Amino acid sequence: MDDRVDKFLNMTFKRIILFFIIFIFCLELVAIADEGQNNQPCFILKNTKSPILSIKVINSFPHDAKAFTQGLLHYNGYLYESTGLNGKSSLRKVNIKSGKVLQELKIDQKYFAEGITISGCMIYQLTWRSNIVFVYDLLNFKLLKQISYSGEGWGITSNGKNLFKSNGTAVIDCIDPDNFNVIRKIKVHDGNAAIGNLNELEFIRGEIWANIFMENVIARISPSTGEVLGWVDLSRLYDLLPANCRVGVLNGIAYDQENDRIFVTGKFWPKIFEIKLSAQDHH
């Protein structure tokens, strides 16, 4: 009987230890998943010598809280959005004020959609690991062609002539929109430090703006040199989101060039914010 009790106690003790280890491991995973999802500025800003700008929120608009936002852009008074995840990826045209989806193309579940941009009368939509960019007619979302590329697809934007594509590293590819060939590579850096995890991109006032994956900042990048010209701190936006909603990381930058308006959002965010940069930096 004593041996059986000892064995039972030993097994129970081992199970408790195992449970405790698993519990601690799970807490660490949660902490990693939540990194960048709070209102604290990111560690990148601690060592930068580039200016750090705050923001002023001009307006907020409703946004589909089920949208895993991968790409966002403004065109002709509407927002266009690419959502990700296998089985939930889509291309959308959205009413800014109401957040209503006016037009939607659901993407085959084998694809995980990423960033989008417009060049000419076509929309380009990246895929994460399928090495394919889909090219659609801007008006009816009809698929015109698909082009293969190497590496992952994250964010994409256009300056009206060339495309600029990120792949999660510190390098942005400048691309010919006709054949998707890489014209040159832009190595993004802040001083001597390479800046990786470049995600959603937007061309704004002659600069490439990039969300940094899992961080609360946007990098303002020179398209010619790759130098980080400055940072935009978006951490205060988390205070403006409902406390009881699930929100993911910041991802989504759109620019209304005609009216000089900037819109930002995040994955599963219930709001899109129109922002302006503060004239005073807090570096």
N, C-alpha and C positions, 0 to 999 in steps of 0.2 A: 504493500500500500504506500509506504514511504517513497519508494522509487517512483511510483506512478505520480504521486503528489509533486515530487521534485521535478519530474519531467514536465508536468503540467505547468508548474510555476516558471520553469525555464522557458518553455514555449510561449507562455503569456508575456514574460519579460521581453523576449526577443520580438514578439509582435508589437509590444508597446514601443520599443526602440525603433523598429522599422516604421511604424506609424508616425513616430516623431520625426524621423528623417524625411519621410515623404511629405509631411506637413511643412517642414522648413523649406524643402525644395519647391513646393507649390507656392509658398509665400514669395520666394525669390522670383519665380516665374511671373507672378502677378506684378511684382515690383518692376520687373523688366518690361512687361506689357504696358504698364502705366507710365513708364518713363516718357517724359515729354508731354504728358497729358495733364499737367497742372499749370498753375499760374506763375511758376518760377522761371526766370530767364535761363537760357541754356548755358552750359559751361563754355561754349565756344566764345561767348562774349567776354569772358574774363581776361583773355590774353590778346584780344584784337586791338589794333591801333586805328582801325577804320571807324568812322562815325557810327553811332548807334542811335537810330531815330525811334521815337515813340509814335503812337498813332492817336488819332481822334476818330471816334466812330460817328459817321454822319447819318447813317440809316441802318436799319436791320430789316431783313425780309425773310419770309418763311422758306424753308428748304426741306426737302424730303428726308426725314430722319432715318430712312431705310437705305439711303443712297451711300454706297461705299465710294465716295468721290475720288476719282483718279485724274480727271482732267476737267478744266473749266475755262471757258472763254466767252467773250462778249462779241456779238456781231449784229449790226442793224437793229439794235433795240432789244435783243433777246440774249439770254444766256444759253450756251450749248455745254452739255456736260457728258462726260464719259464715266460710267460706274464700273467697278470691278467685281471680282470674285467669280469663280466658275459657277455657271448656272444663274447668275444674277447680273452679269455684265450687260451694259446697254449703251446706246447713244441717244441723247435726248435734246430736245429744244424746249426751253423753259421760260415761262412768263416771270419776269423779275419780281414784280410787285406781289403777285399772288403765290408764286412758287409752283404753280400748276404746270404739269408736263403737257405740252401742246403736241408733241410729236416724239415717238419713241421707236427705236429699232432694237429688239432684243438680240443679243449675240449668242451664237451657239455655245452650249455649256462647256465645250472642250477648251474654250478660250477664256483667258483672264484679261479683260480689257484694261488699258492704261491711259496715258495722256492723249489729248486731241489738239489739233490746230487746223486752221483754215488757210489754204493757199489758192488764190484764184477763185474758182467756183467749186472747189473740192474740199472735203473734210478728210484729214488723215487721222486714223486712230491706231495707236500702238497696241500690241499685246505683250504681256509680261515675259513669258518664256517660250512662246510659240514661234518667235523670230519672224513674225508677219506684221506688216502694216496694212490695214484696210483703207482703201481710198473710195469715198462715197461722193455722189452728187450732193451738193450743198442743199438743194431745194427739197429733194424727195428721199434722201438717204439711200438711194439706190447704189448698190455696190458696183463700182466701175472696174476696179482691179485690186489685186493684192500683190505686195512686193515683199520679198524676203530680205532680212537683214541679219547680221551676226550680233550676238550678245543679247542682253535683256533690254526690254523697252520700259521706260519709266515715264518721263515727261517729254513734251515736245511743244515747240512754239515756232513762230515765223516772224521775220522782219519785213515781209512782203516780197522778198527775193529768194532767200534761202530758208531752210528749216534748221532748227537747233534741237538736238535730242540728247536726253540724259539716260544713263543706264544704272544709276545707283552708285557710281564711282565719283571721282573728282574730275572726270573728263566729260566735256560736252562735245558732241559731234556736230559740225556744220555740214549740212546735207543738201544735195541737189534734189529739189522736189520732183523732178521728172523721172529719175531712175533710182532715187534714194541712195546714190553713191556718196560716200564720205569725201568732202572736199578738203577739210582740215579738222584738226582736233584742238580743242581749247582746254588747257589745263587750269582748273580753277584753284586759286590760292589766295590766302590772306597773309600777306607778308611771305614768310618762308613755309607756312603751313598749308598743306593741301586740304581742301575742303571737299569731303566726300558726302555720300548719301544724298546727292542732288536728286530731287524728285520732280514734282510738277513745275513747269516752266511757263513764263509769260514775258513777252517783249514789251517793256514799258519805258517810254521816253528815251529810247536809244540804249537801254540797258536790258540785260536778261535778269529777271527776277526768278529766284528758285526757292521753293520750300526745301528745308533740310529735314529729311525723314526722321521722325521721332523727336524733333525739336520745335521750339516755339518761335522760331525766327525765319525771316526771309533774307537771303543773300542777294545783294544788288551787284551784278557781275558785268564787267566790261566784256563785250563780245569780241573785241579785238585782242585783248591781252589775257583775259581770264582772271584779272585782278578783282578781288572783292572791293567794290567802291564804298560799301557801307552795309549796315544791317538794319532790318526793321523788326523791332521787338513786338510780337503779337500776344505776349503772355496774358495781358489783361483781358483778352477776349473770353477767356474761360470763366471770368467772373460774371459775364453777361449771358451765359448759357444756363438753362434750367438745372437745378441741382440734382434732380431725380432722373435725368436722362442719360443714356449711354452715349458717350462721345468718344470718337477716336482721335487720331492725330490730325494736326492741321494739314490740309492738302486741297489746293484749289485757289488759283489766282486768275482773275479776269480783268481786262482793262478796256474801258470804253474810251477810245482815243478821241472821238468827236467831242465828248463832254468832259474829258479828263477825269473819269471816275474809276476807282479801283475797288474791286470786290474780292473778298476772301471767305473761305469756309474750310470745313474739315470733313473727314469721314464720319458719317452718321450724325453730322451736326444738324440740329433743327432750324438753324438760322444761317443766312448769308449776310455778311457785314459789308457795308460800303465804308471805306476808311480814307482818311487823309493823313499824310505824314505830319508829325509835329515839327515846328520850326526849330525847336530846341532839342538837342541831343543830350543824352544822360550818360555819356561815356565817362 
